[in-house]
Amino acid sequence: MADDCNAKMIKESKIGAELTEAQCAALAKLVQVREYADGEVVVAEGAIDEQLRVVLTGALAVAKKEGSDWMRLNTLTAGDLAGELAFLDSRPRHAALVALGPTKLLTLERAKLESLLETDPLLVYRVMRAIARFAHEVLHRSGWQIAQLTAYVYKTEAKY
């Protein structure tokens, strides 16, 4: 029953966009759903984390600790991926992930996905392609935001 529910959540997420029903079912056996309370640190800054997370409900702050306060760099909401770059390269996290209110996440460990390389390489390829597509969207949006900020600071073609 839980696998059926997880398969449905996968299919509706960004990582499941290109997956068949059978591939979603196979991946559902490898994922976990975890719930976090408001303010709970999901992953600490500097941690090496090999898990991809999909925000199902609630939100995550991508934040850095400054004294006793958090400086929020970004907010991830339902449908967003979290930790996609750390999932790919195993480098220490540049910022923490902190739950904003009650938050439910779908979690996939890289080693579990890699366990499908020999039996279902197309599934692995499609998940990795979805991760790359999401990272590209983030990069594109960041570039646009930097351009807007630069225009604002230098008062050139600013929309403000």
Long-range contacts (C-beta under 8 A, 24 or more apart in sequence): 2-33, 3-28, 3-29, 4-28, 6-31, 6-33, 6-106, 9-33, 9-54, 9-56, 9-106, 10-106, 13-54, 13-56, 13-79, 13-106, 14-54, 14-79, 14-80, 14-81, 14-130, 14-133, 14-134, 15-52, 15-54, 15-81, 15-108, 15-127, 15-130, 15-131, 16-130, 17-130, 18-126, 18-129, 18-130, 19-123, 19-126, 19-127, 23-120, 23-122, 23-123, 23-126, 26-116, 26-120, 26-123, 27-108, 27-113, 27-116, 27-123, 27-127, 30-108, 30-109, 30-112, 30-113, 30-115, 30-116, 31-106, 31-107, 31-108, 31-112, 32-106, 32-107, 33-104, 33-105, 33-106, 33-107, 34-104, 34-105, 34-107, 35-102, 35-103, 35-104, 35-105, 36-99, 36-102, 36-103, 36-104, 36-105, 37-99, 37-102, 38-99, 38-100, 38-101, 38-102, 39-98, 39-99, 40-98, 40-99, 41-96, 41-97, 41-98, 41-99, 42-82, 42-96, 42-97, 42-98, 42-99, 42-103, 42-105, 43-83, 43-86, 43-93, 43-96, 43-97, 44-93, 44-96, 45-93, 45-94, 45-95, 45-96, 46-92, 46-93, 47-92, 47-93, 48-86, 48-90, 48-91, 48-92, 48-93, 49-83, 49-86, 49-87, 49-93, 50-86, 50-87, 50-90, 50-109, 50-110, 50-111, 51-83, 51-87, 51-107, 51-108, 51-109, 51-110, 52-81, 52-82, 52-83, 52-84, 52-87, 52-107, 52-108, 52-110, 52-113, 52-131, 53-81, 53-82, 53-83, 53-97, 53-105, 53-106, 53-107, 53-108, 54-79, 54-80, 54-81, 54-82, 54-105, 54-106, 54-107, 54-108, 55-79, 55-80, 55-81, 55-82, 55-103, 55-104, 55-105, 56-104, 56-105, 56-106, 57-102, 57-103, 57-104, 58-99, 58-100, 58-101, 58-102, 58-103, 58-104, 59-99, 59-100, 59-101, 59-103, 60-97, 60-98, 60-99, 60-100, 60-103, 60-105, 61-97, 61-98, 61-99, 61-100, 62-95, 62-96, 62-97, 63-95, 63-96, 63-97, 63-98, 64-94, 64-95, 64-96, 65-96, 70-96, 70-98, 75-100, 80-134, 81-131, 81-134, 84-131, 84-134, 84-135, 85-135, 87-131, 88-131
